[in-house]
Amino acid sequence: MSGLLALLDDVAGIAKIAASSVDDVISQAAKAGSKAAGAIIDDAAVSPKYVQGFRAERELPIIWRIAKGSFKNKLLYLLPVGLLLVNFAPWAIAPLLMLGGGYLCFEGAEKVAHVLGWGHGHEDYEGKEDAAIDPAKLEEKKVQGAIKTDFILSAEIMTISLAAIPESNFWMEASTLAAVAIMITIAVYGSVALIVKADDVGLALASRSPLAATRALGRGIVNVMPHFLKALTIIGTAAMLWVGGSIIVHGLAEMGWHGPEHLIYGIAKSVAGGSGFIEWTAKAAIDGVLGLVLGFALIPLGEKLITPIWRKFAPKAV
């Protein structure tokens, strides 16, 4: 009997340690995720545009497909690669992130160029008309494009989060980063689902509610959502340029060239007048302008060289 009691006491002690470890993982994940808030907002702002133009009944399935792709990006690819790079090749992180930042600048600048009427961008390709006619092909193209963009933003989120995790053993870092990935993906795509279905909720309230005030609220939601989604598209494009530009500038500093980062910080601080919000806004604006300039410079390279090669070897990705 005494042996059984001792065994139960050991099991209870192990359970307490395990519970404490889970609490530590969740606490560290929440803190690390908060450091990547800017990139998380960018991800949430970019994603709704990928379901625009589809039937209402396809919106949630499309979001779920993108969310599954995001889980795969973070947990199967970025988490192990991030841990390996941090432990064995930390020098490679900055160049890889800068490649991703350059892609975001290219995507954002191309959208701006298209609005301004400067070319057609890589949206023109053989079979585009068939994709527009065939909803299944169009959906596949949109989903793959969303997952591709999510990969870049997820890489930024995971890298920032990993840097914010206190130094510990390999398994604690891996568990914390996995918790960050799961929590952020649920938060981002849960928010996206609420955004894109808000007009359906408003329509239901406007047509079915017995209360005049609720019907008026529903009509207001229906009227506001198209403008809100359009604003989100603009915010998403600006976010691509901001995040891309900031990745490039920070990557240059990590590689030893601190001049651009110090210059931007000095300009932002000089116009802020002691206001942290103004300083952050000024820095984000400068990063965005740099991202736009770099993106314009990358458009010829992307459209004439990189995109054709990508389509040749991975036709489903665009």
Number of C-alpha atoms within 10 A of each C-alpha: 6 7 8 9 10 11 12 12 12 12 12 12 12 12 12 12 12 12 12 12 14 16 12 14 22 18 14 23 26 17 15 24 26 17 17 20 15 13 22 21 14 21 26 20 25 24 26 24 18 20 22 14 10 13 9 14 9 11 18 17 13 20 22 15 15 23 22 14 19 26 22 16 20 25 20 12 13 22 23 15 14 21 19 13 14 16 10 10 11 12 12 12 17 19 16 13 21 21 16 22 29 24 22 27 34 28 25 25 27 27 18 18 18 13 11 9 10 11 11 14 18 16 12 11 13 8 9 14 11 11 15 13 10 11 14 11 16 17 19 17 19 20 25 19 17 27 23 18 20 23 21 22 25 25 22 23 25 25 22 18 24 25 12 17 19 11 10 9 8 11 10 18 20 19 18 23 30 21 21 26 26 15 15 25 21 14 13 18 22 15 15 23 19 13 16 22 15 17 21 15 15 23 19 15 22 22 13 12 14 10 11 11 12 16 19 16 16 24 19 15 20 20 14 14 18 13 11 13 17 14 13 20 18 17 16 22 23 25 26 31 32 28 25 33 29 23 25 26 23 18 22 18 16 14 13 9 13 14 12 14 18 13 11 18 16 14 14 21 18 12 13 17 10 10 11 12 10 15 20 14 14 20 23 21 19 18 23 24 18 20 31 27 16 20 27 20 14 19 21 14 12 21 18 11 11 13 15 15 13 14 13 9 9 11 11 14 16 18
